């Protein structure tokens, strides 16, 4: 069975075609600058060098057609025709409270996803466009929705509710939802395999660190708390997002800077985080380079980020009454050994200690714990596409 995984953004669309017989990636690619001049598709077949094709991609339907064309192309493709695609798995950022698991897409599912647009205006619309484009091109192929939020649906009420008037939760669904759930679930399960223990017996803290970052407390295989909230804005300081701040800062800035709702949202979501503090970039690689040149604001941005991570790890150890493993994943978590070291430094009170030589790796699955550590520290590359394909396969069975 071959499953196509789609992750649709507003002007881009990432995809992978996975053979579920052995979970191998037959091809992966990117349609970029959709609806913009100079659009293109880039596809990599197996371990071969990527091929870039300039294509006019007016909309997401054009992008899906380009994906099918590339996958079935005689020279760069990997399948003979569309009939070899058994299902399409779609990453959906927000499922609200309506979904506590993945779902085969029908009109009821689509309506529920549309209802979440108000609380995920940047993410759900392109996800919907991607689904509709696939349905138009492949009307007979089953479509599966895999939600970022479903893994966190196990959180207890006291962990996900805000101390606002309860009727606002009943009226608008204002609560903590959490995100990156597919990634947190995948690496937690892999951590249990690496440790040779049942997931149901472990307390794990997963750190998905990248331009968007979140930390999750996984107790006996279930998410019991996570750093993101009603939206992906709160929690850690991220690439461009501010993370946790005093809510009164919002009204203060709206008054002093004469900002409307859109203006303050743009400030908090796109101009803050390590970009706002450093004044350099939202890319941690650029900030690390500047910090090595003794740029004070770059150093400060990294200090804030690592301190935020340290605080959430400590809080979740308290919430779970202990921890068996800390997992680092995603772009920064998998590749930046300096940030990993800074986060776990001075946490030996909890039994968290790393071997600095083992830690000097990027993008590899490895146990970096010190020999005398009581808590395992692991680096596990995430694979959200494979997790989505597995969910699609499970539902189809």
Secondary structure, 3 states (H helix, E strand, C coil): CEEEEEEECCCEEEEEEEECCCCEEEEEEEEECCCCCCCEEEEEECCCCCEEEECCCCCHHHHHHHHHHHHHCCCCCCCCCHHHEEEEEEEECCCCCCCCCCEECCHHHHHHHHHCHHHCCCCHHHHHHHHHHHHHHCCCCEEEEEECCHHHHHCCHHHHCCCCCHHHHHHHCCCCCCCCHHHHHHHHHHHHHHHCCCHHHCEEEEEECCCCCEEEEEECCEEEEECCCCCCCCCCCCCCCCCCCCCHHHHHHHHHCCCCHHHHHHHHHHCCHHHHHHCCCCCHHHHHHHHHCCCHHHHHHHHHHHHHHHHHHHHHHHHHCCCCEEEEEHHHHHHCHHHHHHHHCCCHHHCECECHHHHCCCCCCEECECCCCCEEEEECCCCHHHHHHHHHHHHHC
